[in-house]
Amino acid sequence: MTLSDFLQNVVPRESGRLAGAVLICDEAGLTSNQQGAELLEVAERHAARVLFLGDSRQHSSVEAGDFLRVLESHSQLHRVELTAIRRQQNKAYRHAVRWLAAGATRGGLERLDQLGWLKESGAGYLKAAADDFLRLSEHGRKPDRVLAVTPTWAEHEVFTAELRAHPCEIHHRDTMSPCNQQRAGPNQGAGACPPSGAVALCRSRQRAGEI
């Protein structure tokens, strides 16, 4: 359920169930100022408690305002921060992610590069990424072993075309948008990708194929 759906539909329809309730707002970094204010008004009206879960460094609202960051910077609300990284089971991988999470992008990428997980392929980077996908997935027979990310729709189309050009069994999904996970197979989190998986980091340009 989205926050908009909750505010517009659930609150009017089920207001009797909100008294003393605990309202959990996940991915709170996506909350706009107006949505956050409306949610707090609902909580106050029904004597409910609100828990905001999220990271203001990851996502920001589509609408105006940056509600979670405002709360962190200007309110006196109690805050609990989780610092231990548990998703990445591989120790070296987890160490690199810890650098990235701390904002040390260069250091994190250097450690990923030391693992041999970063490749720069020039203008043919999408074809090289498709070749790696096919190799690591055993020509589509084990697609869950690989996670591919395409920053733009143009790159997504070229990458998909490269896969389709090979005579193999690829069960693809075209329903996810750029900058989200593009996975051939069940939709799993990035943490499920084993150390052998290939992740291509590419620059974004107006036309796919330019670097």
C-alpha positions in Angstrom: 0.0 0.0 0.0 1.3 3.4 -0.9 1.1 6.4 1.5 -1.2 8.2 -1.0 -3.5 5.3 -1.1 -3.6 5.1 2.7 -4.3 8.8 3.1 -6.9 9.0 0.3 -8.7 5.7 0.7 -7.9 3.8 3.9 -8.3 6.7 6.3 -11.8 7.7 5.2 -12.9 4.1 4.9 -11.4 2.6 8.1 -11.1 5.5 10.5 -12.6 3.4 13.2 -9.6 1.1 13.2 -7.0 3.8 13.6 -7.6 4.7 17.2 -4.4 3.9 19.1 -2.9 2.2 16.1 0.8 2.0 15.1 1.3 3.4 11.6 4.5 2.2 9.9 5.7 4.3 6.9 8.3 2.4 5.1 10.7 4.1 2.6 9.9 7.3 4.4 12.5 9.2 2.3 9.9 9.2 -0.5 7.5 11.1 1.7 6.7 14.7 0.6 6.1 17.5 3.1 2.4 17.5 2.4 2.1 13.8 2.8 4.1 13.8 6.0 2.0 16.6 7.5 -1.2 14.8 6.6 0.0 11.5 8.1 0.9 13.3 11.4 -2.5 15.0 11.4 -4.2 11.6 11.1 -2.0 10.2 13.9 -2.8 13.1 16.2 -6.5 12.9 15.4 -6.7 9.2 16.3 -4.0 9.1 19.0 -1.9 6.8 16.9 1.8 6.3 16.8 3.9 6.7 13.6 7.1 4.9 12.8 9.1 6.3 9.9 11.5 3.7 8.4 14.0 4.8 5.7 17.2 6.5 4.7 17.1 10.1 3.7 20.4 9.6 1.8 18.8 7.0 -0.6 15.4 8.3 -1.9 13.7 11.7 -2.1 10.1 12.6 -2.7 8.6 13.1 -6.1 6.4 15.8 -4.7 7.7 19.0 -3.1 9.7 18.7 0.1 12.0 16.3 1.8 10.0 15.3 4.8 12.3 12.7 6.4 15.3 14.9 6.1 13.3 17.8 7.7 12.4 15.5 10.6 16.0 14.4 11.1 17.3 18.0 10.9 14.7 20.0 12.8 12.6 17.8 15.0 13.2 16.3 18.4 11.7 12.9 17.5 13.6 9.9 18.9 15.7 8.2 16.2 17.3 4.8 16.0 20.0 4.1 13.4 21.1 0.7 12.2 24.7 0.6 11.2 25.5 -3.1 10.8 25.4 -4.3 7.2 24.0 -7.9 7.0 22.7 -8.2 3.5 26.0 -8.8 1.8 27.3 -12.2 3.1 30.6 -12.1 1.3 33.1 -10.3 3.6 35.0 -8.4 0.9 31.8 -7.4 -0.8 30.3 -6.2 2.5 33.5 -4.2 3.2 33.1 -2.4 -0.2 29.4 -1.7 0.5 30.3 -0.3 3.9 32.5 2.3 2.2 29.7 3.2 -0.3 27.2 3.5 2.6 29.5 6.0 4.3 29.6 8.2 1.2 33.1 7.1 0.2 32.2 6.3 -3.4 35.7 6.2 -4.7 36.9 3.9 -2.0 34.0 1.6 -2.4 34.4 1.3 -6.2 38.1 0.7 -5.8 37.4 -2.3 -3.5 34.8 -3.6 -6.0 37.5 -3.2 -8.7 39.9 -5.2 -6.6 37.4 -8.0 -6.6 37.3 -7.9 -10.4 33.7 -6.8 -10.5 34.1 -3.6 -12.4 34.7 -3.6 -16.1 35.0 -0.7 -18.6 34.2 -1.8 -22.1 34.1 1.5 -24.1 31.4 1.9 -26.7 30.6 -1.8 -26.6 29.8 -2.0 -22.9 26.2 -3.1 -23.4 27.2 -6.0 -25.7 30.0 -7.0 -23.2 27.5 -6.8 -20.4 25.1 -9.1 -22.3 27.9 -11.5 -23.1 28.8 -11.6 -19.3 25.1 -12.2 -18.5 24.9 -15.1 -20.9 28.2 -16.6 -19.7 27.4 -16.4 -16.0 23.8 -17.6 -16.4 24.9 -20.5 -18.5 23.2 -19.1 -21.6 20.0 -18.4 -19.8 19.6 -21.7 -18.0 20.4 -20.2 -14.6 19.2 -16.6 -14.9 18.9 -16.1 -11.1 22.7 -16.1 -10.8 23.0 -12.7 -12.4 21.7 -9.2 -11.7 21.8 -6.6 -14.5 21.1 -2.9 -14.0 20.4 -0.5 -16.9 20.4 3.2 -15.9 18.2 4.4 -18.9 15.4 3.0 -21.1 17.7 3.3 -24.2 20.3 1.2 -22.6 17.7 -1.3 -21.4 16.4 -1.7 -25.0 19.9 -2.3 -26.4 20.9 -4.7 -23.6 17.7 -6.7 -24.1 18.2 -6.8 -27.9 21.7 -8.2 -27.4 20.3 -11.0 -25.2 17.6 -11.8 -27.7 20.1 -12.0 -30.5 21.5 -15.1 -28.9 19.8 -18.5 -29.4 19.2 -19.3 -25.7 16.3 -19.5 -23.3 16.1 -16.2 -21.6 12.9 -15.5 -19.6 13.1 -11.8 -19.3 11.0 -9.2 -17.5 10.4 -5.8 -19.1 8.1 -4.4 -16.4 10.8 -2.6 -14.3 11.9 0.9 -14.9 15.5 2.1 -15.4 17.6 2.4 -12.3 15.7 -0.5 -10.8 16.7 -4.1 -10.9 16.5 -5.8 -14.3 16.5 -9.5 -13.6 15.8 -12.5 -15.8 13.9 -14.7 -13.3 12.3 -14.2 -9.9 12.4 -10.7 -8.5 14.9 -10.9 -5.7 16.9 -8.3 -3.8 20.5 -7.3 -4.7 21.6 -9.2 -1.6 20.6 -12.4 -3.2 23.1 -12.0 -6.0 26.1 -14.3 -5.3 29.7 -13.0 -5.6 29.8 -14.6 -9.1 27.1 -12.3 -10.4 27.9 -9.5 -12.8 26.9 -5.9 -12.1 27.5 -3.4 -14.9 28.0 0.2 -13.9 27.5 2.4 -17.0 27.4 6.1 -17.7 24.1 7.6 -18.8 24.0 9.3 -22.2 21.3 10.5 -24.6 21.9 7.5 -26.9 22.7 4.0 -25.9 26.2 2.9 -27.0 27.9 6.2 -26.3 30.4 6.3 -23.4 
